[in-house]
Amino acid sequence: MSYALLDAARVAKAAKVSLNVLSTSPESTDAYQRKVIMIERIEALAGAAAESNAGKAVTLTSEEFWLISQNW
């Protein structure tokens, strides 16, 4: 599994856009809801990291990045 250290503010913004796209979908399967919850968690963590004084960066796995970028 690969990891990347990314700018937390940009990740939070991308996750928010992804959530906006997902909110327009009529889908309501369990897998879909798990995807939404994972992206909500990523947005919350990235937002907190962006507001902190601890480097303003967040580490994502390639799968997490793919999950967010799939819904831009």
VEXRODREN-328389 format. One record per atom (N, C-alpha, C): x, y, z; atom name. Coordinates in pm, 1 decimal. Each point is the difference from the previous one (the first is absolute). Example, Ala and Ser with C-alpha at 12.3 -4.5 7.8 and 13.67 -1.06 7.14 Angstrom:
# residues 2
PT        x        y        z  a
PT   1319.0   -569.0    780.0  N
PT    -89.0    119.0      0.0 CA
PT     90.0    120.0      0.0  C
PT    -35.0    105.0    -72.0  N
PT     82.0    119.0      6.0 CA
PT    -77.0    109.0     73.0  C
//
This chain:
# residues 72
PT        x        y        z  a
PT     83.9   -115.8      0.0  N
PT    -83.9    115.8      0.0 CA
PT     89.5    123.6      0.0  C
PT    -34.0     96.2    -81.8  N
PT     81.1    120.7     -5.7 CA
PT    -70.3    115.4     70.8  C
PT     80.9     91.8     49.6  N
PT    -48.4    114.4     75.8 CA
PT     53.1    127.0    -62.8  C
PT    -71.0    111.7     25.1  N
PT     46.9    129.8    -47.0 CA
PT    -31.9    104.9    105.6  C
PT     93.4     89.8     23.0  N
PT    -20.2    111.9     90.5 CA
PT    -50.8    116.2    -83.9  C
PT   -122.2     45.5     29.6  N
PT    -65.6    100.4    -82.7 CA
PT    -40.2    121.5     82.7  C
PT    -20.5    111.6    -67.1  N
PT    -46.2    122.0     63.2 CA
PT   -141.1    -24.3     56.0  C
PT    -15.9     17.7    129.1  N
PT   -125.8    -32.8     67.0 CA
PT   -116.2     84.9    -49.8  C
PT     22.1    127.0    -25.2  N
PT   -108.5     86.6    -47.0 CA
PT    -51.4    -45.2   -136.0  C
PT     90.9    -39.1    -86.8  N
PT    -41.1    -47.2   -133.1 CA
PT    -74.7   -133.0      9.1  C
PT     42.0    -87.8     88.8  N
PT    -68.8   -128.1     18.2 CA
PT   -140.0     24.1     55.8  C
PT    -11.8     90.2     96.8  N
PT   -131.1     30.8     57.3 CA
PT    -93.0     57.1   -106.6  C
PT     52.4     87.3    -83.5  N
PT    -80.5     59.8   -107.7 CA
PT    -42.6   -107.2   -100.6  C
PT     91.4    -88.5    -36.7  N
PT    -31.6   -107.0    -94.7 CA
PT   -103.8    -95.7     58.3  C
PT     12.0    -30.2    128.0  N
PT    -97.4    -88.4     64.5 CA
PT   -137.4     65.6      3.7  C
PT     -2.7    130.1     23.4  N
PT   -128.2     71.7      2.7 CA
PT    -65.7     -2.5   -137.8  C
PT     78.5     22.0   -104.3  N
PT    -53.1     -7.4   -136.5 CA
PT    -52.2   -139.6    -28.8  C
PT     75.9   -100.0     41.3  N
PT    -40.8   -138.2    -20.3 CA
PT   -132.1    -29.0     71.3  C
PT    -14.1     49.9    122.5  N
PT   -124.7    -20.2     74.0 CA
PT   -117.2     70.3    -67.4  C
PT     24.7    118.2    -56.2  N
PT   -106.1     70.4    -72.2 CA
PT    -46.0    -79.8   -120.7  C
PT     93.5    -59.9    -71.2  N
PT    -35.2    -82.7   -115.7 CA
PT    -78.6   -122.7     45.7  C
PT     46.6    -63.3    105.5  N
PT    -67.8   -120.1     49.4 CA
PT   -139.9     30.8     52.9  C
PT    -20.9    119.6     51.1  N
PT   -131.4     34.7     54.8 CA
PT   -106.5     11.7   -108.1  C
PT     40.5     13.9   -125.4  N
PT    -96.2     10.0   -109.8 CA
PT    -42.0   -136.4    -53.0  C
PT     64.0   -104.7     48.3  N
PT    -29.7   -134.7    -47.1 CA
PT   -119.9    -59.4     74.5  C
PT    -88.7    -66.8    -72.5  N
PT   -113.1    -64.8     66.3 CA
PT     36.7   -134.6     64.5  C
PT    122.2    -42.4    -17.5  N
PT     43.6   -130.3     51.5 CA
PT     -4.8     -1.8    153.0  C
PT    -35.4   -114.9     56.4  N
PT     -5.3    -10.8    146.1 CA
PT     41.2   -138.8     50.6  C
PT     87.6    -67.3    -73.4  N
PT     46.7   -131.8     43.6 CA
PT     93.0     13.5    120.1  C
PT     26.5   -111.7     65.5  N
PT     92.7      1.6    113.5 CA
PT    139.5     42.2    -43.5  C
PT     44.5    -49.0   -113.6  N
PT    133.4     36.0    -49.8 CA
PT      8.0    149.7    -26.9  C
PT   -104.4     55.5    -56.0  N
PT     -4.7    144.3    -28.0 CA
PT      7.2     78.4    130.6  C
PT    -74.4    -41.3    100.0  N
PT      0.0     71.2    127.9 CA
PT    134.9    -11.3     71.0  C
PT     66.5   -114.6    -12.3  N
PT    134.5    -14.7     56.9 CA
PT     97.4     94.9    -69.3  C
PT    -14.1     13.4   -131.9  N
PT     85.6     91.3    -75.5 CA
PT    -19.9    143.3     49.7  C
PT   -123.7     40.7     17.3  N
PT    -29.5    135.3     47.7 CA
PT     58.7     22.1    138.8  C
PT    -16.1    -97.2     88.1  N
PT     53.2     12.6    135.4 CA
PT    152.1     11.3     -1.9  C
PT     66.6    -79.3    -82.4  N
PT    146.6      7.9     -9.4 CA
PT     44.0    137.2    -48.3  C
PT    -69.4     54.8    -99.3  N
PT     37.2    131.2    -52.1 CA
PT    -29.4    108.2    103.5  C
PT   -108.0    -13.4     75.4  N
PT    -28.9     95.4    107.8 CA
PT    111.3     -1.1    103.9  C
PT     49.8   -116.9     32.6  N
PT    109.9    -10.8     96.5 CA
PT    126.9     65.2    -54.3  C
PT     29.5    -25.9   -125.7  N
PT    118.7     59.8    -62.3 CA
PT    -13.1    152.0      2.0  C
PT   -118.0     51.6    -34.1  N
PT    -21.3    145.3      0.2 CA
PT     19.6     57.7    139.8  C
PT    -55.6    -67.4    100.8  N
PT     12.9     49.0    137.4 CA
PT    145.3      0.9     45.9  C
PT     72.1   -108.1    -26.4  N
PT    140.6     -7.3     41.6 CA
PT     86.0    100.7    -74.7  C
PT    -23.0     13.2   -130.0  N
PT     78.4     95.7    -78.7 CA
PT    -32.1    142.6     42.6  C
PT   -126.6     27.9     27.3  N
PT    -37.5    133.5     47.0 CA
PT     65.5     34.0    132.4  C
PT      1.8    -96.2     91.0  N
PT     64.7     21.5    129.9 CA
PT    150.1     20.8    -17.0  C
PT     62.1    -77.4    -86.9  N
PT    143.8     15.0    -24.5 CA
PT     30.0    135.7    -63.0  C
PT    -87.2     46.4    -88.2  N
PT     20.8    130.0    -66.1 CA
PT     -7.4    114.9     99.9  C
PT    -81.5    -16.7    103.7  N
PT    -15.8    105.5     99.8 CA
PT    102.5     -8.9    112.3  C
PT     73.8   -108.2      8.3  N
PT     96.1    -17.4    108.2 CA
PT    131.8     68.5    -34.1  C
PT     86.5      4.3     98.0  N
PT    133.5     57.1    -19.5 CA
PT    104.4   -109.5    -16.9  C
PT    -42.7   -119.5    -30.1  N
PT     90.6   -115.2     -3.7 CA
PT     36.7    -39.8   -141.9  C
PT     27.3     93.2    -86.5  N
PT     47.9    -33.5   -132.4 CA
PT   -100.0     15.7   -111.7  C
PT   -128.2      1.6     32.7  N
PT   -105.5     20.8    -99.3 CA
PT      5.3   -100.0   -115.3  C
PT     34.1   -124.1     33.4  N
PT      7.6   -106.2   -100.4 CA
PT    -73.8   -122.5     52.0  C
PT    -40.4    -83.1    -93.9  N
PT    -70.3   -122.9     34.4 CA
PT     52.7   -111.1    -90.3  C
PT      6.9   -120.5     53.5  N
PT     45.8   -114.4    -77.1 CA
PT   -119.7    -82.8    -42.9  C
PT     -8.4    -29.0   -129.5  N
PT   -105.5    -84.5    -54.0 CA
PT     61.8   -122.6    -65.0  C
PT    -72.1   -109.3      6.7  N
PT     41.1   -117.5    -76.0 CA
PT    -43.6     21.1   -144.4  C
PT     54.0    -79.1    -88.6  N
PT    -38.8     11.8   -140.3 CA
PT   -148.2    -31.7    -17.3  C
PT    -53.0    -89.7     80.9  N
PT   -142.4    -34.5     -7.7 CA
PT    -88.1    116.1     44.5  C
PT     40.5     69.1    106.1  N
PT    -77.0    115.1     46.7 CA
PT      2.1    111.8   -103.9  C
PT    116.9     24.1    -57.7  N
PT     10.6    102.2   -104.2 CA
PT    -87.0    -36.6   -119.3  C
PT      3.3   -125.6    -39.9  N
PT    -81.3    -46.9   -111.8 CA
PT   -148.1     17.8     30.1  C
PT    -41.4    -29.6    123.6  N
PT   -138.7     12.3     38.8 CA
PT    -49.1    143.8    -13.8  C
PT     81.8     95.4     42.2  N
PT    -37.6    140.8    -11.9 CA
PT      2.2     44.9   -145.5  C
PT    106.3    -31.9    -71.3  N
PT     15.6     50.0   -135.8 CA
PT   -100.0    -61.0    -97.2  C
PT    -55.8   -113.3     32.2  N
PT    -97.4    -65.4    -86.4 CA
PT   -129.4     81.4    -12.1  C
PT    -26.2     87.1     96.4  N
PT   -126.3     72.7      3.8 CA
PT     14.7    150.3    -24.3  C
PT    110.6     44.3    -58.1  N
PT     15.3    143.3    -28.8 CA
PT    -86.2     36.1   -116.2  C
//
